[in-house]
Amino acid sequence: MNISNQINTIQKSFKIQADYFNSDKYHLSKEDYLAYMINRISPKTTDNVLEVAAGTCICSRALSKYVHHIASLDITADMLTAGKTESEKNGINNISFIKGLAEELPFLDNSFDIVISRLAFHHFADITKCFKEMKRVLKPNGKFVLIDMSAQNEKLRENIDRIERMRDISHTMVLTVKEMKDLFSSNAIDLKIQEKSIIPVSLEEWMNLTKTPEVIKDEIRREMMKDIDEKIQTGFSPYYKNDEIFFNHHWVFNLGIKSLNN
Protein backbone atom coordinates (compact mmCIF):
# COMPACT_ATOMS: atom_id res chain seq x y z
CA MET A 1 0.00 0.00 0.00
CA ASN A 2 1.24 3.51 -0.85
CA ILE A 3 2.12 5.24 2.42
CA SER A 4 1.42 8.75 1.09
CA ASN A 5 -2.05 7.75 -0.08
CA GLN A 6 -2.79 6.07 3.25
CA ILE A 7 -1.69 9.18 5.18
CA ASN A 8 -4.13 11.29 3.17
CA THR A 9 -6.88 8.76 3.83
CA ILE A 10 -6.14 8.74 7.58
CA GLN A 11 -6.22 12.53 7.75
CA LYS A 12 -9.53 12.63 5.92
CA SER A 13 -11.10 9.99 8.15
CA PHE A 14 -9.87 11.28 11.49
CA LYS A 15 -10.70 14.89 10.75
CA ILE A 16 -14.29 13.62 10.73
CA GLN A 17 -13.84 11.63 13.94
CA ALA A 18 -12.01 14.24 16.03
CA ASP A 19 -15.06 15.84 17.64
CA TYR A 20 -16.48 12.49 18.81
CA PHE A 21 -13.38 10.60 19.85
CA ASN A 22 -13.51 11.72 23.49
CA SER A 23 -17.20 10.92 23.92
CA ASP A 24 -18.13 8.87 26.99
CA LYS A 25 -20.60 7.04 24.76
CA TYR A 26 -17.81 5.43 22.81
CA HIS A 27 -15.69 2.56 24.07
CA LEU A 28 -12.29 4.05 23.22
CA SER A 29 -12.12 6.11 26.41
CA LYS A 30 -13.36 3.51 28.92
CA GLU A 31 -11.83 4.40 32.28
CA ASP A 32 -11.53 0.78 33.40
CA TYR A 33 -9.36 -0.15 30.41
CA LEU A 34 -7.17 2.91 30.86
CA ALA A 35 -6.65 1.95 34.51
CA TYR A 36 -5.77 -1.60 33.46
CA MET A 37 -3.32 -0.25 30.87
CA ILE A 38 -1.55 1.97 33.43
CA ASN A 39 -1.33 -0.90 35.91
CA ARG A 40 0.29 -3.21 33.34
CA ILE A 41 2.73 -0.57 32.09
CA SER A 42 3.78 0.41 35.64
CA PRO A 43 5.18 3.81 34.63
CA LYS A 44 7.65 5.78 36.75
CA THR A 45 7.59 9.49 37.49
CA THR A 46 10.97 9.86 35.73
CA ASP A 47 9.76 8.25 32.49
CA ASN A 48 9.71 10.11 29.18
CA VAL A 49 7.01 8.62 26.96
CA LEU A 50 6.18 8.68 23.28
CA GLU A 51 2.66 7.88 22.08
CA VAL A 52 2.58 7.11 18.35
CA ALA A 53 -0.63 7.85 16.42
CA ALA A 54 -1.98 9.43 19.59
CA GLY A 55 -5.25 10.69 18.13
CA THR A 56 -6.91 12.92 20.73
CA CYS A 57 -4.30 11.76 23.24
CA ILE A 58 -6.67 9.69 25.40
CA CYS A 59 -3.83 7.39 26.34
CA SER A 60 -1.33 10.23 26.88
CA ARG A 61 -3.73 12.10 29.13
CA ALA A 62 -4.37 8.98 31.22
CA LEU A 63 -0.61 8.42 31.64
CA SER A 64 0.29 12.08 32.23
CA LYS A 65 -0.02 12.09 36.03
CA TYR A 66 2.29 9.08 36.37
CA VAL A 67 5.24 10.12 34.16
CA HIS A 68 7.64 13.02 33.63
CA HIS A 69 6.71 13.98 30.06
CA ILE A 70 4.82 12.63 27.05
CA ALA A 71 5.33 13.39 23.37
CA SER A 72 2.00 12.78 21.62
CA LEU A 73 2.50 12.33 17.89
CA ASP A 74 -0.21 12.11 15.25
CA ILE A 75 -0.55 12.91 11.56
CA THR A 76 -3.96 14.59 11.92
CA ALA A 77 -3.87 18.14 13.27
CA ASP A 78 -7.58 18.12 14.22
CA MET A 79 -7.06 15.14 16.52
CA LEU A 80 -4.10 16.79 18.26
CA THR A 81 -6.05 20.02 18.65
CA ALA A 82 -8.88 18.12 20.34
CA GLY A 83 -6.34 16.42 22.61
CA LYS A 84 -4.68 19.71 23.51
CA THR A 85 -8.05 21.31 24.31
CA GLU A 86 -8.96 18.43 26.65
CA SER A 87 -5.52 18.57 28.30
CA GLU A 88 -5.80 22.30 28.96
CA LYS A 89 -9.31 21.79 30.32
CA ASN A 90 -7.95 19.28 32.81
CA GLY A 91 -4.82 21.21 33.76
CA ILE A 92 -2.41 18.76 32.12
CA ASN A 93 0.85 20.51 31.19
CA ASN A 94 3.40 17.73 30.58
CA ILE A 95 2.29 16.71 27.08
CA SER A 96 3.84 17.97 23.84
CA PHE A 97 1.61 17.75 20.77
CA ILE A 98 3.58 16.91 17.63
CA LYS A 99 2.33 16.47 14.10
CA GLY A 100 4.38 13.74 12.45
CA LEU A 101 4.57 10.36 10.78
CA ALA A 102 4.74 7.00 12.52
CA GLU A 103 6.90 5.84 9.60
CA GLU A 104 9.45 8.65 10.13
CA LEU A 105 9.54 9.56 13.81
CA PRO A 106 11.23 12.96 14.31
CA PHE A 107 13.26 11.86 17.33
CA LEU A 108 16.81 10.68 18.04
CA ASP A 109 17.65 7.05 18.67
CA ASN A 110 17.18 5.81 22.25
CA SER A 111 15.13 8.84 23.36
CA PHE A 112 12.20 7.38 25.35
CA ASP A 113 11.67 5.11 28.34
CA ILE A 114 8.25 3.99 27.06
CA VAL A 115 6.93 3.95 23.52
CA ILE A 116 3.26 3.14 23.05
CA SER A 117 0.76 2.84 20.22
CA ARG A 118 -2.89 2.20 21.01
CA LEU A 119 -5.51 1.15 18.46
CA ALA A 120 -3.47 2.44 15.53
CA PHE A 121 -1.63 -0.42 13.84
CA HIS A 122 -4.72 -1.43 11.87
CA HIS A 123 -4.44 1.95 10.11
CA PHE A 124 -0.76 1.74 9.14
CA ALA A 125 0.24 1.07 5.54
CA ASP A 126 3.58 -0.44 6.62
CA ILE A 127 3.37 -1.93 10.11
CA THR A 128 6.95 -3.24 10.03
CA LYS A 129 8.39 0.20 9.28
CA CYS A 130 6.34 1.79 12.07
CA PHE A 131 7.37 -0.93 14.52
CA LYS A 132 11.06 -0.50 13.65
CA GLU A 133 10.81 3.28 14.08
CA MET A 134 9.24 2.86 17.51
CA LYS A 135 11.99 0.45 18.45
CA ARG A 136 14.68 2.87 17.18
CA VAL A 137 13.60 5.73 19.47
CA LEU A 138 13.12 3.47 22.51
CA LYS A 139 15.92 3.33 25.04
CA PRO A 140 17.62 -0.01 25.79
CA ASN A 141 15.62 -1.75 28.54
CA GLY A 142 12.68 0.51 27.63
CA LYS A 143 9.07 -0.66 27.38
CA PHE A 144 7.44 -1.15 23.99
CA VAL A 145 3.63 -1.19 24.29
CA LEU A 146 1.37 -2.14 21.41
CA ILE A 147 -2.40 -2.25 21.97
CA ASP A 148 -4.70 -3.09 19.11
CA MET A 149 -7.76 -5.11 18.25
CA SER A 150 -7.15 -8.57 16.85
CA ALA A 151 -8.76 -10.79 14.23
CA GLN A 152 -10.52 -13.69 15.92
CA ASN A 153 -11.09 -15.69 12.77
CA GLU A 154 -8.19 -15.51 10.33
CA LYS A 155 -10.23 -17.26 7.64
CA LEU A 156 -12.75 -14.41 7.77
CA ARG A 157 -10.17 -11.61 8.06
CA GLU A 158 -10.68 -10.35 4.50
CA ASN A 159 -14.38 -9.99 5.24
CA ILE A 160 -13.69 -8.29 8.58
CA ASP A 161 -11.36 -5.81 6.88
CA ARG A 162 -13.90 -5.20 4.11
CA ILE A 163 -16.63 -4.27 6.59
CA GLU A 164 -14.19 -2.19 8.64
CA ARG A 165 -13.29 -0.23 5.48
CA MET A 166 -16.97 0.30 4.62
CA ARG A 167 -17.28 2.13 7.91
CA ASP A 168 -13.77 3.70 7.99
CA ILE A 169 -11.80 4.14 4.77
CA SER A 170 -8.52 4.45 6.71
CA HIS A 171 -8.63 0.86 7.98
CA THR A 172 -5.94 -1.38 6.47
CA MET A 173 -5.75 -4.79 8.14
CA VAL A 174 -6.43 -6.20 11.58
CA LEU A 175 -3.64 -8.42 12.92
CA THR A 176 -3.93 -11.78 14.63
CA VAL A 177 -2.50 -12.36 18.10
CA LYS A 178 0.24 -14.49 16.54
CA GLU A 179 1.16 -11.76 14.05
CA MET A 180 1.55 -9.30 16.93
CA LYS A 181 3.78 -11.78 18.75
CA ASP A 182 5.82 -12.30 15.58
CA LEU A 183 6.36 -8.54 15.22
CA PHE A 184 8.07 -8.49 18.60
CA SER A 185 10.17 -11.61 18.04
CA SER A 186 11.28 -10.64 14.52
CA ASN A 187 12.44 -7.26 15.83
CA ALA A 188 14.23 -8.71 18.87
CA ILE A 189 11.90 -7.18 21.44
CA ASP A 190 11.35 -9.53 24.38
CA LEU A 191 7.56 -9.88 24.72
CA LYS A 192 6.79 -10.02 28.45
CA ILE A 193 3.00 -9.58 28.44
CA GLN A 194 0.36 -10.48 25.87
CA GLU A 195 -3.17 -10.27 27.25
CA LYS A 196 -6.57 -10.05 25.60
CA SER A 197 -9.57 -8.00 26.75
CA ILE A 198 -13.09 -8.30 25.37
CA ILE A 199 -14.66 -4.89 24.65
CA PRO A 200 -18.42 -4.83 23.84
CA VAL A 201 -19.15 -2.39 21.01
CA SER A 202 -22.49 -0.90 20.01
CA LEU A 203 -22.81 -1.18 16.23
CA GLU A 204 -24.61 2.17 16.02
CA GLU A 205 -22.04 4.04 18.10
CA TRP A 206 -19.26 2.40 16.10
CA MET A 207 -20.75 3.67 12.84
CA ASN A 208 -21.62 7.07 14.30
CA LEU A 209 -17.97 7.68 15.23
CA THR A 210 -17.01 7.86 11.56
CA LYS A 211 -20.25 9.53 10.48
CA THR A 212 -20.90 6.57 8.21
CA PRO A 213 -23.40 7.47 5.44
CA GLU A 214 -26.85 6.01 6.08
CA VAL A 215 -26.82 3.88 2.93
CA ILE A 216 -23.63 2.15 4.13
CA LYS A 217 -24.99 1.85 7.67
CA ASP A 218 -27.98 -0.02 6.25
CA GLU A 219 -25.71 -2.39 4.33
CA ILE A 220 -23.60 -3.12 7.41
CA ARG A 221 -26.73 -3.65 9.53
CA ARG A 222 -28.07 -6.14 6.99
CA GLU A 223 -24.83 -8.12 7.05
CA MET A 224 -24.80 -8.18 10.85
CA MET A 225 -28.43 -9.30 11.05
CA LYS A 226 -27.79 -12.06 8.51
CA ASP A 227 -24.93 -13.21 10.71
CA ILE A 228 -27.19 -13.33 13.78
CA ASP A 229 -30.34 -14.71 12.16
CA GLU A 230 -29.03 -16.80 9.28
CA LYS A 231 -25.52 -17.62 10.52
CA ILE A 232 -23.90 -16.05 7.43
CA GLN A 233 -20.61 -15.22 9.14
CA THR A 234 -19.15 -11.72 9.01
CA GLY A 235 -16.23 -12.43 11.35
CA PHE A 236 -17.69 -10.00 13.93
CA SER A 237 -19.91 -12.53 15.78
CA PRO A 238 -22.63 -9.91 16.39
CA TYR A 239 -25.43 -10.37 18.91
CA TYR A 240 -28.54 -8.59 20.12
CA LYS A 241 -28.43 -6.73 23.43
CA ASN A 242 -31.49 -4.78 24.57
CA ASP A 243 -32.82 -4.84 21.00
CA GLU A 244 -29.58 -3.33 19.71
CA ILE A 245 -26.80 -4.99 17.72
CA PHE A 246 -23.47 -5.38 19.50
CA PHE A 247 -20.23 -7.17 18.71
CA ASN A 248 -17.05 -7.70 20.70
CA HIS A 249 -13.70 -6.19 19.88
CA HIS A 250 -10.79 -8.24 21.19
CA TRP A 251 -8.07 -5.83 22.29
CA VAL A 252 -4.60 -7.26 22.81
CA PHE A 253 -2.17 -5.63 25.22
CA ASN A 254 1.44 -6.38 24.26
CA LEU A 255 4.41 -5.20 26.33
CA GLY A 256 7.98 -5.97 25.36
CA ILE A 257 11.42 -4.90 26.58
CA LYS A 258 14.18 -3.67 24.29
CA SER A 259 17.42 -5.47 25.14
CA LEU A 260 20.47 -3.57 26.34
CA ASN A 261 22.53 -4.50 23.28
CA ASN A 262 19.76 -4.05 20.71
Salt bridges, closest charged atoms under 4 A:
ASP19 OD1 - LYS211 NZ 3.17
ASP47 OD1 - LYS44 NZ 3.82
ASP78 OD2 - LYS15 NZ 3.42
GLU86 OE2 - LYS89 NZ 3.04
ASP109 OD1 - ARG136 NH1 2.77
ASP113 OD1 - LYS139 NZ 3.26
GLU133 OE2 - ARG136 NE 2.78
ASP148 OD1 - HIS122 ND1 2.74
GLU154 OE2 - ARG157 NH2 3.52
ASP161 OD1 - HIS171 NE2 2.72
GLU164 OE2 - HIS249 NE2 3.68
GLU179 OE1 - ARG157 NH1 2.55
ASP182 OD2 - LYS178 NZ 2.78
ASP190 OD2 - LYS192 NZ 2.85
GLU195 OE2 - ARG40 NH2 2.69
GLU204 OE2 - ARG221 NE 2.85
GLU214 OE2 - ARG221 NH1 3.12
ASP218 OD1 - ARG221 NH1 2.60
GLU223 OE1 - ARG162 NH2 2.86
